[in-house]
């Protein structure tokens, strides 16, 4: 049995292609070499598949089979004790301690905060001429993280955290994330050195917030309070360093990603009038005094969000380094080879999604897709712990925006996807004009 499938041969070239052409490189290789494919990268060899049956096999493998690929690149962002970095018993323990913070009852308590943040930020943009939608949705996501996750409420604290997080995200480069050997400070002059200075300023704020939350008399409802109060079966909790690393992980996993997904969603709805009409009709039928959590019960809104994440997944693959041998698709893989379900490849399979390039939310109402067929948040025992919260937030924000504001897309041409840090975002951030002239409408500029 062969130990690897065919694929590109040049390690540096294939890495550059994955970073620079995330939406076309993999699909091109699948078309050329078949499935699965072998992709050599500067961080190691990867065997990638877009076959749902093989994706299911990877996701169903025991927890000891694999761990994240090239974790040292992400460790610069999260720290060594985050859920992303851990494996085995420690990973399972952290996950059990964190999961209660994402219980559905807890999320419902955050709905009002999500809607309030949405209204505050969009109200400021009404009548102000062209604005970059991604900047607005990113600010909403940040406000939600500060209130719901970090428990930051005081205006001065919010401003300090906002400045620190914005600087940290701006200083994060895919270069040193995808190439960890470039994480060198070089006498304080390198991009990584500038990132580290921003990281340390943000970390000092987190450390202070952890201390303040521990001293608080009341039982807070934010996720930080829950993490500090969480206990395992033996009565042990997370120490302050664990909590700080988990908070950074929640920030990087939820800040950019949700803001980008919302930008894609508004742009897609605005370019498909029939979708916009059906969606606005559904939202209007909820009534003028509908609570914000009612948006999460709107089936077509959920379908729109799912179809957005199908067409434009925020990350295009799930990368896992093997620690045990695995037979996959007729190949005998050995550690430290990595395996990778291709999110983009699965989402563009025509037998699963007829006319896969077309934006058609109805497909998510017509049938149910398995976790190996629709996987925007990964899968298996390492599926994104905040997936339910991200989906919940996306529906509350999008439902509020499309019910209460008129959105006009400034460009007649749909934005192409480009690499932004480690995520895939619309180039230009989707310029829009926001008014209240006809609340509940969304349209695009004429071609």
C-alpha positions in Angstrom: 0.0 0.0 0.0 1.5 3.4 -1.0 2.4 5.8 1.8 1.2 9.0 0.1 -1.0 10.1 -2.8 0.2 12.3 -5.7 0.4 16.1 -5.5 2.6 19.1 -6.0 6.3 18.5 -5.4 7.8 21.9 -4.4 7.4 22.6 -0.7 8.0 26.4 -0.8 5.9 26.9 -3.9 2.9 25.0 -2.6 3.0 26.9 0.7 3.0 30.2 -1.1 0.1 29.0 -3.2 -2.0 28.0 -0.1 -1.3 31.4 1.5 -1.7 33.6 -1.5 -4.4 31.7 -3.5 -6.5 30.0 -0.8 -9.7 29.7 -2.8 -8.2 28.3 -6.0 -4.9 26.4 -5.2 -6.6 23.4 -3.5 -9.4 23.0 -5.9 -6.9 23.2 -8.8 -4.8 20.4 -7.2 -7.8 18.2 -6.6 -8.8 18.6 -10.3 -5.2 17.8 -11.4 -4.1 15.0 -9.0 -7.4 13.5 -7.7 -8.5 13.0 -4.1 -6.8 12.6 -1.7 -3.7 14.7 -2.6 -0.3 15.1 -1.0 0.7 18.8 -0.3 4.2 19.4 1.0 4.5 22.6 3.0 7.3 24.3 4.9 5.8 23.0 8.1 5.5 19.4 7.0 3.6 17.0 4.7 -0.2 17.1 4.5 -2.6 14.6 2.9 -5.8 16.4 2.1 -9.2 15.2 1.1 -12.6 16.6 0.0 -14.3 13.2 0.0 -17.0 13.2 2.7 -16.5 9.6 3.6 -12.8 10.2 4.3 -13.6 13.4 6.2 -15.9 11.4 8.3 -13.2 8.9 9.0 -10.8 11.6 10.1 -13.3 13.3 12.3 -14.3 9.9 13.9 -10.7 9.0 14.8 -9.9 8.7 18.5 -8.6 11.7 20.2 -5.1 10.2 20.5 -4.8 10.0 16.7 -3.9 13.6 15.9 -3.4 17.1 17.2 -3.3 20.5 15.5 -0.8 21.0 12.7 2.2 23.3 13.2 0.8 24.5 16.6 3.8 26.7 17.2 2.6 29.2 14.6 -0.7 29.7 16.4 0.9 29.5 19.8 2.3 33.0 19.2 -1.4 34.2 19.2 -3.0 32.1 21.9 -0.2 31.0 24.3 0.8 27.5 25.2 -2.1 26.6 27.5 -5.0 27.3 25.1 -7.5 24.6 24.1 -6.0 24.8 20.6 -2.5 23.8 21.8 -3.4 21.0 24.3 -4.0 17.4 23.5 -5.0 14.2 25.3 -6.4 14.4 28.8 -5.5 18.1 29.2 -7.4 19.0 26.1 -10.5 17.0 27.3 -10.3 18.6 30.7 -10.1 22.2 29.3 -12.9 21.5 26.9 -15.2 20.2 29.6 -14.5 23.2 31.8 -15.2 25.6 28.9 -18.3 24.1 27.3 -20.8 25.2 29.9 -20.1 28.8 29.0 -21.6 28.1 25.5 -24.8 26.4 26.8 -27.8 27.6 24.8 -29.4 29.1 27.9 -26.3 31.2 28.5 -26.3 32.3 24.9 -29.8 33.6 25.1 -28.7 35.9 27.9 -26.2 37.5 25.5 -28.8 38.2 22.7 -29.7 41.7 24.1 -26.0 42.7 24.3 -25.5 41.5 20.8 -28.4 43.5 19.5 -27.5 46.6 21.5 -23.9 46.6 20.1 -25.3 46.2 16.6 -27.7 49.1 17.0 -25.1 51.4 18.6 -22.5 50.9 15.8 -24.9 51.0 12.9 -26.7 54.1 14.3 -23.3 55.9 14.2 -22.9 54.9 10.5 -26.4 56.0 9.4 -26.2 58.9 6.9 -22.4 59.1 7.1 -21.8 58.2 3.4 -19.8 55.2 2.3 -18.5 53.0 5.2 -16.5 49.8 5.1 -18.9 47.1 6.3 -16.2 44.8 7.7 -15.0 47.5 10.0 -18.5 47.9 11.4 -19.1 44.1 11.8 -15.7 43.7 13.3 -16.4 46.4 15.9 -19.7 44.6 16.7 -17.9 41.3 17.2 -15.4 43.1 19.4 -18.0 44.7 21.5 -19.7 41.3 22.0 -16.5 39.7 23.0 -15.7 42.5 25.5 -19.1 42.3 27.1 -20.0 38.6 26.9 -16.6 37.0 27.1 -14.3 39.4 29.0 -17.0 41.0 31.1 -15.7 44.5 30.3 -18.4 47.2 30.8 -16.9 50.5 31.9 -16.4 52.9 28.9 -12.8 53.6 29.7 -12.0 49.9 29.9 -13.9 49.2 26.7 -11.8 51.9 24.9 -8.5 50.6 26.3 -9.3 47.0 25.3 -10.5 48.1 21.9 -7.3 50.0 21.1 -5.2 47.1 22.3 -7.1 44.4 20.4 -7.2 46.5 17.2 -3.5 47.0 17.3 -2.9 43.3 18.1 -5.0 42.1 15.1 -3.4 44.7 12.8 0.1 43.4 13.8 -0.8 39.8 13.2 0.7 38.6 9.9 0.1 35.3 8.0 3.9 35.3 7.3 5.0 34.4 10.8 1.8 32.4 11.5 2.3 30.1 8.5 6.2 30.2 8.8 6.9 30.0 12.6 10.7 30.1 12.0 10.2 33.8 11.1 9.0 34.5 14.7 12.2 36.4 15.4 12.3 39.9 16.9 15.5 41.0 15.2 16.5 43.7 17.6 12.8 44.9 17.8 12.6 45.8 14.1 10.7 42.8 12.6 6.9 42.5 12.1 7.0 39.8 14.8 8.7 42.2 17.2 5.9 44.8 16.6 3.3 42.0 17.2 5.0 41.0 20.4 4.8 44.5 21.8 1.1 44.7 21.0 0.6 41.2 22.5 2.3 42.2 25.8 0.1 45.4 26.1 -3.0 43.3 25.5 -1.9 40.6 27.9 -1.4 43.1 30.7 -5.0 44.2 30.2 -6.2 40.6 30.3 -4.2 39.9 33.5 -5.7 42.9 35.2 -9.3 41.9 34.1 -8.8 38.4 35.5 -7.7 39.8 38.9 -10.6 42.2 39.0 -13.1 39.5 38.1 -11.7 37.2 40.8 -12.1 39.9 43.4 -15.7 40.7 42.4 -18.4 39.7 44.9 -21.2 38.9 42.5 -21.4 35.9 40.2 -20.9 37.5 36.8 -22.6 36.0 33.7 -19.7 36.7 31.3 -17.6 33.8 30.1 -14.5 35.0 32.1 -16.5 34.6 35.3 -17.6 31.2 34.3 -14.1 30.1 33.4 -12.8 31.2 36.8 -15.6 29.4 38.6 -15.4 26.2 36.6 -14.3 23.0 38.4 -13.5 19.5 37.2 -14.5 16.3 38.8 -11.8 16.6 41.4 -12.7 20.2 42.3 -9.8 21.8 40.4 -10.2 24.8 38.1 -8.1 26.7 35.6 -5.3 28.9 36.9 -4.8 32.5 35.7 -2.4 31.6 33.0 -4.8 29.0 31.6 -7.6 31.5 31.6 -5.6 34.1 29.9 -4.6 31.8 27.1 -8.2 30.6 26.7 -9.4 34.2 26.5 -6.9 35.0 23.8 -8.1 31.9 21.9 -11.7 33.0 22.1 -10.7 36.4 20.9 -8.8 35.2 17.8 -11.3 32.5 17.1 -14.4 34.8 17.4 -13.3 38.4 16.6 -12.2 38.4 13.0 -14.2 35.3 12.0 -17.7 36.5 12.8 -17.1 40.0 11.5 -15.9 38.6 8.1 -18.8 36.1 7.9 -21.3 38.9 8.5 -19.7 41.0 5.7 -19.9 38.2 3.3 -23.6 37.6 4.2 -24.7 41.2 3.7 -22.8 41.4 0.4 -24.4 38.1 -0.9 -27.9 39.1 0.2 -27.5 42.5 -1.5 -26.6 40.8 -4.8 -29.5 38.4 -4.8 -32.8 40.4 -4.6 -35.1 37.3 -4.4 -33.1 36.1 -1.3 -33.3 39.6 0.2 -37.1 39.8 -0.2 -37.7 36.4 1.2 -35.4 37.1 4.2 -36.9 40.5 5.0 -40.5 39.0 4.7 -39.5 36.3 7.2 -38.0 38.8 9.6 -40.9 41.2 9.3 -43.3 38.4 10.2 -41.7 38.0 13.6 -43.5 41.2 14.6 -42.2 44.7 15.7 -41.5 43.7 19.3 -39.8 40.3 18.6 -37.0 39.6 21.1 -33.6 39.3 19.6 -33.2 35.6 20.2 -36.3 35.1 18.0 -33.9 35.6 15.0 -32.3 32.3 15.9 -35.6 30.5 15.3 -35.9 31.9 11.7 -35.2 29.0 9.3 -34.5 31.1 6.2 -32.1 33.4 8.1 -30.3 30.3 9.4 -30.1 29.0 5.8 -28.7 32.3 4.6 -26.0 32.2 7.3 -25.2 28.5 6.4 -25.0 29.2 2.7 -22.7 32.1 3.3 -20.3 29.9 5.4 -20.5 27.2 2.7 -19.5 29.5 -0.1 -16.9 31.5 1.9 -15.6 29.4 4.8 -13.5 31.6 7.0 -10.7 29.0 6.9 -10.4 26.6 4.0 -9.1 23.5 5.7 -8.7 21.6 9.0 -5.1 20.6 9.6 -4.2 17.8 12.0 -0.8 16.1 12.6 -0.9 12.4 13.0 0.4 10.7 16.2 -0.7 7.2 15.1 -0.7 5.4 11.7 -3.9 5.9 9.7 -5.1 4.2 6.5 -6.9 6.8 4.4 -8.2 6.4 0.9 -5.9 3.5 0.2 -2.8 5.1 1.6 -0.9 4.0 4.7 -0.1 7.3 6.4 2.5 7.5 9.2 3.3 10.2 11.7 4.3 13.0 11.5 2.3 13.3 8.3 -0.7 15.6 8.7 -4.3 14.9 7.4 -6.6 17.6 6.4 -10.3 17.7 5.5 -10.7 20.5 2.9 -13.6 22.6 4.0 -13.7 24.4 0.7 -13.4 21.2 -1.3 -16.3 19.5 0.5 -18.4 22.7 0.2 -17.9 22.9 -3.5 -18.7 19.3 -4.4 -21.5 19.4 -7.1 -23.0 16.0 -6.0 -23.5 17.5 -2.5 -24.3 21.0 -3.6 -25.6 21.3 -7.1 -24.4 24.4 -8.8 -21.8 24.9 -6.0 -20.7 28.3 -7.1 -24.3 29.6 -6.8 -25.6 31.3 -3.7 -28.8 29.4 -2.9 -29.8 29.3 0.8 -32.8 27.0 0.0 -30.5 24.0 -0.2 -30.2 24.1 3.6 -34.0 24.0 3.9 -34.4 21.2 1.3 -32.1 18.8 3.1 -29.9 18.3 6.2 -26.2 18.0 5.7 -24.0 15.8 8.0 -21.0 17.1 9.9 -18.7 15.6 7.3 -20.6 17.4 4.5 -21.0 20.9 6.1 -18.0 21.8 8.3 -17.3 25.5 8.5 -16.2 25.1 12.2 -14.2 21.9 11.7 -15.3 18.7 13.2 -14.5 15.7 15.5 -13.3 16.1 19.0 -11.5 19.3 18.2 -14.5 21.1 16.5 -14.5 24.8 17.3 -15.8 25.2 20.9 -17.5 28.5 20.1 -19.3 27.3 16.9 -22.8 27.6 18.4 -22.1 31.0 19.8 -20.7 32.3 16.5 -23.8 31.0 14.7 -26.1 32.5 17.3 -24.3 35.9 17.1 -24.3 35.9 13.3 -28.1 35.4 13.2 -28.9 38.1 15.8 -26.7 40.7 14.1 -27.8 39.9 10.6 -31.5 39.8 11.6 -31.2 43.2 13.4 -29.4 44.8 10.5 -31.7 43.6 7.8 -34.9 44.5 9.8 -33.8 48.0 10.9 -31.5 49.5 8.3 -31.3 50.0 4.6 -28.0 48.8 3.2 -26.7 49.8 -0.2 -23.6 48.1 -1.6 -21.4 50.6 -3.3 -19.7 48.3 -5.8 -21.5 46.6 -8.6 -19.0 43.8 -8.6 -18.8 41.1 -5.9 -15.5 41.4 -3.9 -13.0 38.6 -4.4 -11.8 36.6 -1.4 -8.3 37.4 -0.1 -6.1 36.2 2.7 -6.4 38.4 5.9 -4.2 37.1 8.6 -5.2 33.5 8.8 -8.7 34.0 7.6 -10.3 34.6 4.1 -12.1 37.9 3.8 -13.8 40.0 1.0 -11.2 42.4 -0.6 -12.0 46.0 0.3 -14.2 45.0 3.3 -17.5 45.6 1.4 -18.1 49.4 1.1 -21.8 50.3 1.9 -24.1 53.2 2.5 -26.4 52.8 5.5 -29.7 54.7 5.9 -33.1 54.4 7.5 -34.9 55.6 4.4 -36.4 52.1 3.8 -35.5 49.9 6.8 -35.3 46.3 5.9 -33.9 46.7 2.3 -30.6 45.7 1.0 -29.4 46.4 -2.6 -26.4 46.5 -4.8 -25.1 49.3 -7.1 -26.1 48.9 -10.7 -23.5 47.3 -12.9 
